[in-house]
């Protein structure tokens, strides 16, 4: 059965589809609207070919490719989402310089025809999974920012409190939501103060008694600032809301991953130092590592490949390119820092790099490269981590 390769170039309001046969002869080329009518017109043309003969490819284009992708998958077609960098490199190699939507759709179809044997059977994890992981990442950043803001505001409204206590315990956060300063605590009714402190600390006994809190407030050097008190109270409310929502997202992330890629998750967790949350984020951004062909392509995808500036006899210091997926790069760095602390294999490698004169950052980068090599080998071979096999 002859295969048919359909390249689709996506724009906000329209898309172009170009189909080639195995001899790379053009079968059809269409410009259609990005709506139900356009989707159905495309499928009308696709029906002329057996579904098992079709391979459809789209470039990842922000959010615009998702609806067409979902429609085609729901109709039973094999669809792969391609990294735009790969198609761009293919375009340069083909020496075709014309930049039009029709040419882009043709380029994608030609890319599919040339490399279809090395592409995955389908897209690995849904965009829903990736978007959920990125939302969790965004909330985590926001929680960190809010905590920094709260610490800064408390240095004015009640500077003694963060010096002696963990102000991010549930009991103190809820107390500060009602009484966001030493001034407010001193003015509060002692009975009501004790009630708020003890009631909000049901899960764990408060780390300070109402009497100790009042005593600390009376000797505080805090400056009166009603505006900062209001801001602090609102920031605490926001923080408590996000902290309540974060576990819901993590639970859904875990559920989705276990349905689609349970084995991959367990393989990653077999590496001491990689927990479930970081493993989930890695899989959400990277997907099926087999689509990269080798570990070097995965390193480049994360923007961890070296970039050297050279002009004449001058050769600049080598740095990472940062051209790839910044979310993947971040989670790989987090995993590298963790395994360098607790995993004997990577800890030994990290210390050796430091002894050789590498800075902390360069040593962690070396660990990240080694970790990617190990992860790529484990996931492609479907085996769990064993030090004796990877040392």
C-alpha positions as a printed Julia matrix, in Angstrom:
391×3 Matrix{Float64}:
   0.0    0.0    0.0
   1.43   3.37  -1.01
   1.79   5.86   1.82
   0.43   9.38   1.67
   2.1   12.21   3.55
   0.01  15.27   4.46
   1.78  18.39   5.68
  -0.34  21.02   7.4
   0.78  24.58   8.06
  -1.29  26.32  10.73
  -2.2   29.99  11.07
  -4.67  31.65  13.43
  -7.61  31.79  11.02
  -6.62  29.34   8.27
  -4.43  26.37   7.43
  -2.8   24.91   4.33
  -2.72  21.15   3.66
  -0.43  19.56   1.08
  -0.42  15.8    0.29
   2.39  13.84  -1.39
   2.7   10.19  -2.4
   5.82   8.07  -1.85
   7.36   9.49  -5.06
   6.76  12.95  -3.55
   4.27  13.78  -6.27
   1.66  16.29  -5.2
  -1.82  14.79  -4.7
  -3.65  17.88  -3.49
  -3.01  21.29  -1.92
  -5.71  23.23  -0.08
  -6.1   26.47   1.8
  -8.95  26.12   4.29
 -10.53  28.1    7.12
  -9.74  27.25  10.73
 -13.29  26.21  11.6
 -15.61  23.21  11.44
 -16.28  23.74   7.75
 -12.56  23.79   6.95
 -11.92  20.66   9.03
 -14.7   18.78   7.25
 -13.47  19.86   3.8
 -10.02  18.49   4.64
 -11.5   15.2    5.8
 -13.47  14.94   2.55
 -10.17  14.89   0.65
  -8.57  12.49   3.15
 -11.39   9.97   2.64
 -10.01   9.23  -0.85
  -7.14   7.32   0.83
  -7.15   4.37   3.27
  -6.63   5.69   6.8
  -3.75   3.3    7.43
  -1.86   4.8    4.45
  -2.03   8.36   5.76
   0.53  10.14   7.93
  -0.43  13.71   8.81
   2.05  16.16  10.28
   1.55  19.58  11.89
   4.11  21.97  13.28
   3.62  22.88  16.93
   2.3   26.45  16.69
   1.35  27.71  20.13
  -2.29  26.81  20.73
  -3.46  27.05  17.12
  -2.67  23.47  16.04
  -4.53  21.81  18.92
  -8.13  21.91  17.65
  -7.31  20.51  14.21
  -5.08  17.88  15.81
  -7.89  16.81  18.15
 -10.4   16.67  15.29
  -8.18  14.48  13.09
  -7.28  12.13  15.96
 -10.96  11.77  16.86
 -11.6   10.66  13.27
  -8.98   7.92  13.57
  -6.11   9.48  11.61
  -2.44   9.12  12.56
  -1.19  12.65  13.34
   2.23  13.73  14.61
   3.11  17.17  15.98
   6.55  18.25  14.75
   9.13  20.47  16.38
   9.4   23.62  14.17
  13.19  23.56  14.61
  13.42  20.18  12.88
  11.36  21.37   9.92
  13.38  24.6    9.78
  16.66  22.67   9.64
  15.23  20.42   6.92
  14.23  23.52   4.93
  17.79  24.89   5.13
  19.24  21.6    3.96
  16.86  21.55   1.0
  18.17  25.01  -0.04
  14.63  26.29  -0.56
  14.47  29.93   0.5
  10.91  30.87  -0.45
   8.76  31.58   2.6
   5.03  31.11   1.97
   2.32  29.1    3.7
   1.98  26.79   0.68
   5.72  26.16   0.65
   5.66  25.47   4.4
   2.91  22.86   4.01
   4.88  21.26   1.18
   8.06  21.28   3.28
   6.27  19.51   6.15
   4.93  16.87   3.73
   8.44  16.38   2.27
   9.85  16.09   5.81
   7.29  13.37   6.61
   8.13  11.5    3.41
  11.84  11.51   4.18
  11.77  10.8    7.91
   8.5    8.9    8.49
  10.3    5.71   9.54
  11.93   7.48  12.5
   8.81   9.3   13.71
   6.7    8.0   16.64
   3.49   6.11  15.93
   1.52   9.02  17.35
   1.92  12.05  19.58
   2.95  10.76  23.0
   1.13  12.86  25.55
  -1.73  15.22  24.93
  -1.33  18.98  24.95
  -3.73  18.95  27.93
  -1.04  17.19  29.94
   1.63  19.69  28.92
  -0.63  22.68  29.57
  -1.54  21.32  33.0
   2.16  20.86  33.84
   2.9   24.41  32.77
   0.0   25.71  34.84
   1.45  23.93  37.85
   4.84  25.48  37.1
   3.23  28.92  36.82
   1.4   28.49  40.14
   4.63  27.34  41.82
   6.4   30.48  40.57
   3.52  32.61  41.82
   3.62  30.94  45.25
   7.35  31.65  45.51
   6.81  35.28  44.48
   4.01  35.73  47.01
   6.12  34.27  49.81
   8.92  36.7   49.0
   6.46  39.61  49.01
   4.99  38.48  52.34
   8.44  38.25  53.91
   9.26  41.75  52.64
   6.01  43.25  53.97
   6.41  41.59  57.36
   9.8   43.29  57.74
   7.75  46.49  58.09
   4.52  45.37  59.76
   5.95  42.78  62.2
   9.72  42.23  61.65
  10.24  40.05  64.71
   7.79  37.36  63.59
   9.75  35.82  60.64
  12.95  35.91  62.69
  11.61  33.54  65.32
   8.88  31.56  63.54
   7.95  29.95  60.26
   5.33  32.44  59.13
   4.18  30.07  56.35
   2.65  27.53  58.7
  -1.11  27.28  58.18
  -1.92  28.64  61.65
   0.22  31.78  61.31
  -0.84  32.5   57.73
  -4.49  32.39  58.7
  -3.82  34.55  61.75
  -1.93  37.15  59.71
  -4.76  37.22  57.21
  -6.93  38.72  59.99
  -4.19  40.52  61.94
  -1.43  41.45  59.45
   0.78  43.51  61.79
   2.09  43.88  65.31
  -0.2   46.9   65.67
  -3.29  44.85  64.69
  -2.34  42.03  67.07
  -1.82  44.41  70.0
  -5.22  45.98  69.34
  -7.01  42.64  69.0
  -9.28  41.13  71.62
  -7.13  38.46  73.4
  -9.95  35.92  73.42
 -10.64  36.37  69.7
  -6.89  36.25  68.96
  -6.55  32.93  70.78
  -9.6   31.58  68.99
  -8.27  32.44  65.52
  -4.81  31.06  66.28
  -6.0   27.75  67.71
  -8.9   27.18  65.29
  -6.75  27.71  62.24
  -4.15  25.35  63.58
  -6.38  22.28  63.83
  -4.08  20.09  61.75
  -1.01  20.95  63.76
  -0.5   22.62  67.11
   0.42  26.32  66.71
   4.14  27.01  67.19
   3.4   30.04  69.38
   0.83  30.66  72.09
  -1.49  33.72  72.04
   0.31  35.1   75.11
   3.75  34.78  73.46
   2.44  36.38  70.28
   1.04  39.37  72.2
   4.29  39.73  74.1
   6.27  39.76  70.86
   3.9   42.32  69.32
   4.22  44.69  72.31
   8.0   45.0   71.91
   7.94  45.13  68.11
   9.75  47.93  66.24
   7.17  47.74  63.42
   6.15  50.91  61.61
   2.39  51.6   61.35
   1.26  51.19  57.74
  -2.45  50.47  57.09
  -1.83  50.24  53.33
   0.84  47.56  53.73
  -1.38  45.68  56.16
  -4.13  45.55  53.55
  -1.7   44.41  50.84
  -0.25  41.75  53.15
  -3.69  40.4   54.03
  -4.65  40.14  50.35
  -1.39  38.46  49.38
  -1.88  35.89  52.12
  -5.42  35.2   50.86
  -4.03  34.66  47.37
  -1.27  32.4   48.67
  -3.7   30.24  50.65
  -5.94  29.91  47.59
  -3.04  28.78  45.35
  -1.73  26.37  47.97
  -5.17  24.79  48.11
  -5.4   24.43  44.31
  -1.9   23.08  43.7
  -2.59  19.53  44.99
  -5.65  19.3   42.69
  -3.48  20.0   39.65
  -0.79  17.56  40.82
  -3.4   14.83  41.33
  -4.79  15.3   37.81
  -1.27  15.39  36.34
  -0.43  12.11  38.02
  -3.71  10.51  36.93
  -3.26  11.56  33.27
   0.35  10.4   33.14
  -0.42   7.04  34.74
  -3.13   6.44  32.14
  -0.83   7.22  29.19
   2.79   6.72  30.29
   2.82   4.85  33.58
   5.93   2.81  32.68
   7.9    5.93  31.68
   7.01   7.58  34.97
   8.17   4.57  36.98
  11.45   4.36  35.02
  12.24   8.0   35.78
  11.38   7.57  39.46
  13.78   4.62  39.65
  16.62   7.18  39.47
  17.26   8.26  43.06
  16.77  12.02  43.25
  13.93  12.22  40.72
  10.53  12.51  42.37
   7.1   12.16  40.86
   6.46  15.88  40.3
   9.7   16.52  38.4
   9.23  13.28  36.44
   5.73  14.42  35.44
   7.05  17.78  34.25
   9.83  16.1   32.26
   7.38  13.78  30.48
   4.95  16.63  29.83
   7.63  18.67  28.03
   9.67  15.91  26.37
   7.08  13.25  25.6
   8.41  10.08  24.0
  12.22  10.35  23.95
  12.37   7.89  21.06
  11.19  10.62  18.72
  14.57  12.34  19.12
  16.65   9.52  17.68
  19.57  10.06  20.08
  20.38  11.83  23.33
  22.17  14.71  21.57
  18.93  15.77  19.89
  17.19  15.69  23.26
  19.94  17.89  24.72
  19.46  20.34  21.84
  15.67  20.27  22.29
  16.15  21.5   25.86
  18.63  24.17  24.74
  21.44  22.58  26.76
  23.74  22.15  23.76
  26.91  24.32  23.66
  26.96  27.56  21.72
  30.41  29.03  20.91
  31.02  32.56  19.63
  33.96  32.72  17.25
  35.21  35.6   15.07
  38.59  35.38  13.36
  41.13  34.3   15.94
  38.82  35.15  18.83
  36.94  32.26  20.38
  34.41  33.16  23.04
  33.5   31.12  26.09
  31.17  28.21  25.4
  27.66  28.63  26.81
  24.45  26.7   26.43
  22.38  27.76  23.42
  19.05  28.22  25.29
  17.32  27.83  21.92
  15.12  24.93  22.96
  12.22  24.29  25.29
  12.8   26.46  28.37
  10.34  24.44  30.46
  12.23  21.21  29.7
  15.54  22.97  30.4
  14.33  24.12  33.81
  13.08  20.71  34.94
  16.28  19.0   33.72
  18.37  21.45  35.74
  16.2   20.79  38.81
  16.63  17.04  38.35
  20.39  17.45  37.87
  20.73  19.46  41.08
  18.73  16.86  42.98
  20.61  13.77  41.72
  23.93  15.55  42.32
  22.98  15.7   46.01
  21.54  12.25  46.71
  22.46   9.85  43.89
  25.88   8.22  44.36
  26.64   7.92  40.65
  25.84  11.53  39.83
  27.24  12.88  43.13
  30.6   11.27  42.36
  30.55  12.67  38.83
  29.64  16.16  40.12
  32.46  16.16  42.69
  34.96  15.0   40.08
  34.02  17.91  37.83
  34.42  20.32  40.74
  37.86  18.88  41.52
  38.81  19.42  37.88
  38.13  23.14  38.36
  34.59  23.45  36.99
  32.32  26.05  38.59
  29.18  24.84  40.35
  27.02  25.81  37.37
  29.26  24.05  34.83
  29.47  20.96  37.02
  25.66  20.83  37.25
  25.46  21.27  33.47
  27.79  18.28  33.06
  25.54  16.29  35.41
  22.5   17.36  33.34
  24.14  16.04  30.16
  25.01  12.74  31.84
  21.5   12.49  33.28
  19.93  12.99  29.83
  22.16  10.24  28.41
  21.07   7.89  31.17
  17.38   8.81  30.88
  17.44   8.39  27.1
  19.03   4.94  27.43
  16.6    3.8   30.14
  13.46   4.99  28.34
  14.48   3.59  24.95
  15.55   0.24  26.46
  12.5    0.19  28.81
  14.68  -0.62  31.83
  14.96   0.75  35.35
  18.0    2.5   36.77
  20.82   0.38  38.15
  24.1    1.98  39.17
  26.16  -0.99  38.0
  24.75  -0.67  34.48
  25.24   3.09  34.18
  28.51   3.8   35.95
